[in-house]
């Protein structure tokens, strides 16, 4: 009976991590696609490496590595890989908890910082006349139906065509009234409960994965002790 439960646990952990690995591939693939298409640019002007595409690639890569350790450790019943999987998953969970606490207690400061830095990036664009960066803003504004960071006044009179509700040149009444950052922030505030539930469910799945891995690890250790005796 115990052996059957362990085998079930072993294959559940394998399937769990296989799905986890596939999700990692999708996330990293999306990041690479966005990077190649240059559809999303720099988020903060003083951190040029911080972009949505780069963040997706990093998250996807970490997910794939952790899932690979879990898959291989489960199917091979390897103590070292299972322990590595457990430790990495624990570190990820602690990182998520730390980020959540920081966001909760410093939400206003973070919002203000991102808003100011994004406005600085917009000013740099206007001074440099970078075609590639302007194309990025045009794409974002057209897709999200927004204009500027908080509203069209962020463009300081040089409002691009992508801010217009129609395909023709227009003036202030016909600009998209919501700013891009303001629109995204409002969406998160309206869907705060949904986002919170998704995060909690993800954390529960991670804890279950850690529990499965540690249970299997302990079973393997007990088997080795039995063979030694």
C-alpha positions as CSV (number, residue, x, y, z in Angstrom):
1,X,0.0,0.0,0.0
2,X,2.8,2.4,1.0
3,X,4.8,1.6,-2.2
4,X,1.7,2.3,-4.3
5,X,1.2,5.7,-2.6
6,X,4.9,6.6,-3.2
7,X,4.7,5.6,-6.9
8,X,1.5,7.8,-7.3
9,X,3.3,10.6,-5.5
10,X,6.3,10.2,-7.8
11,X,4.3,10.4,-11.0
12,X,2.2,13.3,-9.7
13,X,5.4,15.2,-9.0
14,X,6.7,14.4,-12.5
15,X,3.5,15.5,-14.2
16,X,3.3,18.6,-12.0
17,X,6.8,19.6,-13.0
18,X,6.3,18.7,-16.7
19,X,3.4,21.1,-16.8
20,X,5.5,23.7,-14.9
21,X,8.3,23.2,-17.5
22,X,5.9,23.7,-20.4
23,X,4.7,26.9,-18.8
24,X,8.3,28.1,-18.5
25,X,8.9,27.4,-22.2
26,X,5.8,29.4,-23.1
27,X,6.8,32.3,-20.9
28,X,10.4,32.4,-22.2
29,X,9.2,32.0,-25.8
30,X,6.8,35.0,-25.4
31,X,9.7,37.0,-24.0
32,X,12.0,36.2,-26.9
33,X,9.2,37.0,-29.4
34,X,8.6,40.4,-27.7
35,X,12.3,41.1,-27.6
36,X,12.7,40.3,-31.4
37,X,9.6,42.3,-32.3
38,X,10.7,45.2,-30.0
39,X,7.0,45.8,-29.2
40,X,7.7,46.5,-25.5
41,X,10.5,48.8,-24.6
42,X,12.3,49.9,-21.5
43,X,10.2,50.3,-18.4
44,X,12.5,52.6,-16.4
45,X,15.0,55.0,-18.0
46,X,17.8,54.4,-15.5
47,X,17.4,50.6,-15.8
48,X,17.7,49.9,-19.5
49,X,17.8,46.1,-19.0
50,X,14.5,46.1,-17.2
51,X,11.9,45.5,-19.9
52,X,8.8,43.2,-20.0
53,X,10.6,41.0,-22.6
54,X,13.7,40.5,-20.4
55,X,11.6,39.9,-17.3
56,X,9.6,37.2,-19.1
57,X,12.8,35.5,-20.3
58,X,14.3,35.5,-16.8
59,X,11.1,34.1,-15.2
60,X,10.7,31.5,-18.0
61,X,14.3,30.4,-17.6
62,X,14.1,30.0,-13.8
63,X,10.8,28.1,-14.2
64,X,12.3,25.7,-16.7
65,X,15.4,25.0,-14.6
66,X,13.4,24.4,-11.4
67,X,10.9,22.2,-13.2
68,X,13.7,20.2,-14.9
69,X,15.2,19.4,-11.5
70,X,11.8,18.4,-10.2
71,X,11.0,16.1,-13.2
72,X,14.4,14.4,-13.3
73,X,14.6,14.1,-9.5
74,X,11.1,12.5,-9.4
75,X,11.5,10.0,-12.3
76,X,15.1,9.0,-11.3
77,X,14.3,9.2,-7.5
78,X,17.5,11.2,-7.1
79,X,18.0,12.7,-3.6
80,X,20.3,15.5,-4.7
81,X,18.0,16.7,-7.5
82,X,14.9,16.5,-5.3
83,X,16.6,18.5,-2.5
84,X,17.8,21.1,-5.0
85,X,14.3,21.4,-6.4
86,X,12.9,21.8,-2.8
87,X,15.4,24.5,-1.9
88,X,15.0,26.5,-5.1
89,X,11.2,26.3,-4.8
90,X,11.5,27.5,-1.2
91,X,13.7,30.4,-2.3
92,X,11.2,31.4,-5.0
93,X,8.3,31.2,-2.4
94,X,10.3,33.4,0.0
95,X,11.1,35.9,-2.7
96,X,7.5,36.1,-3.7
97,X,6.5,36.7,-0.1
98,X,9.2,39.4,0.3
99,X,8.0,41.2,-2.9
100,X,4.4,41.0,-1.7
101,X,5.2,42.6,1.6
102,X,7.3,45.3,0.0
103,X,4.5,46.1,-2.5
104,X,1.9,46.1,0.3
105,X,3.8,48.5,2.6
106,X,5.4,50.7,-0.1
107,X,2.7,50.8,-2.8
108,X,2.5,54.6,-3.0
109,X,6.2,55.1,-3.1
110,X,6.7,52.5,-5.8
111,X,3.8,53.9,-7.9
112,X,5.3,57.4,-7.7
113,X,8.8,56.2,-8.6
114,X,7.6,54.2,-11.6
115,X,5.4,57.2,-12.8
116,X,8.3,59.6,-12.5
117,X,10.9,57.3,-14.2
118,X,8.5,56.6,-17.1
119,X,7.9,60.3,-17.6
120,X,11.7,60.8,-17.6
121,X,11.9,58.2,-20.3
122,X,9.3,60.0,-22.3
123,X,11.3,63.3,-22.0
124,X,14.4,61.5,-23.2
125,X,12.5,60.2,-26.2
126,X,11.3,63.7,-27.1
127,X,14.8,65.1,-26.9
128,X,16.5,62.3,-28.8
129,X,13.8,61.7,-31.4
130,X,14.5,57.9,-31.3
131,X,12.4,56.3,-34.1
132,X,12.6,52.8,-32.5
133,X,11.4,54.0,-29.0
134,X,8.7,56.2,-30.6
135,X,7.4,53.1,-32.4
136,X,7.3,51.2,-29.1
137,X,5.2,54.0,-27.6
138,X,3.0,54.1,-30.7
139,X,2.4,50.4,-30.5
140,X,1.5,50.5,-26.8
141,X,-0.8,53.5,-27.1
142,X,-2.7,52.0,-30.1
143,X,-3.1,48.6,-28.4
144,X,-4.1,49.9,-25.0
145,X,-6.0,52.9,-26.2
146,X,-4.1,55.3,-24.0
147,X,-1.9,58.4,-24.3
148,X,1.3,59.3,-22.4
149,X,2.1,58.1,-18.9
150,X,-0.9,59.6,-17.0
151,X,-2.5,61.6,-19.8
152,X,-1.8,63.3,-23.2
153,X,-0.1,66.3,-21.4
154,X,2.9,64.2,-20.7
155,X,3.9,64.7,-24.4
156,X,4.3,68.4,-23.8
157,X,2.4,69.4,-26.9
158,X,4.1,67.0,-29.2
159,X,1.3,64.5,-29.1
160,X,1.7,61.6,-31.6
161,X,-0.9,60.3,-34.0
162,X,-1.2,57.1,-32.0
163,X,-3.0,59.1,-29.2
164,X,-5.9,59.9,-31.5
165,X,-9.1,57.9,-31.4
166,X,-9.3,58.0,-35.2
167,X,-6.8,57.5,-37.9
168,X,-6.7,61.3,-38.7
169,X,-4.9,64.1,-36.9
170,X,-6.9,65.3,-34.0
171,X,-6.8,67.7,-31.0
172,X,-7.2,67.3,-27.2
173,X,-10.9,66.3,-27.0
174,X,-10.2,63.4,-29.3
175,X,-7.1,62.0,-27.6
176,X,-7.3,58.9,-25.4
177,X,-7.9,60.4,-22.0
178,X,-6.2,57.7,-19.9
179,X,-2.5,57.4,-19.6
180,X,-0.8,54.1,-20.3
181,X,0.6,53.6,-16.8
182,X,-2.5,55.0,-15.2
183,X,-4.6,52.5,-17.2
184,X,-2.5,49.5,-16.2
185,X,-2.5,50.7,-12.5
186,X,-6.3,51.1,-12.5
187,X,-6.7,47.7,-14.0
188,X,-4.7,46.1,-11.2
189,X,-6.7,48.1,-8.6
190,X,-10.0,46.9,-10.0
191,X,-8.8,43.3,-10.3
192,X,-6.9,43.3,-7.0
193,X,-8.9,40.4,-5.6
194,X,-8.6,38.3,-8.7
195,X,-4.8,38.9,-8.9
196,X,-4.6,38.1,-5.2
197,X,-6.5,34.8,-5.6
198,X,-4.2,33.7,-8.5
199,X,-1.1,34.5,-6.4
200,X,-2.4,32.5,-3.4
201,X,-3.3,29.6,-5.7
202,X,0.2,29.7,-7.2
203,X,1.7,29.7,-3.7
204,X,-0.4,26.7,-2.6
205,X,0.7,24.8,-5.7
206,X,4.3,25.6,-4.9
207,X,3.9,24.4,-1.3
208,X,2.3,21.2,-2.5
209,X,5.2,20.7,-4.9
210,X,7.7,21.2,-2.0
211,X,5.7,18.7,0.1
212,X,5.7,16.1,-2.6
213,X,9.4,16.5,-3.2
214,X,10.3,16.3,0.5
215,X,8.0,13.2,1.0
216,X,9.7,11.4,-1.9
217,X,13.1,12.5,-0.6
218,X,12.4,11.1,2.9
219,X,11.1,7.8,1.4
220,X,14.3,7.4,-0.7
221,X,16.5,8.2,2.4
222,X,14.5,5.5,4.4
223,X,15.1,3.0,1.6
224,X,18.8,3.6,1.6
225,X,18.9,3.1,5.4
226,X,16.9,-0.2,5.0
227,X,19.4,-1.4,2.5
228,X,22.3,-0.4,4.8
229,X,20.8,-2.4,7.6
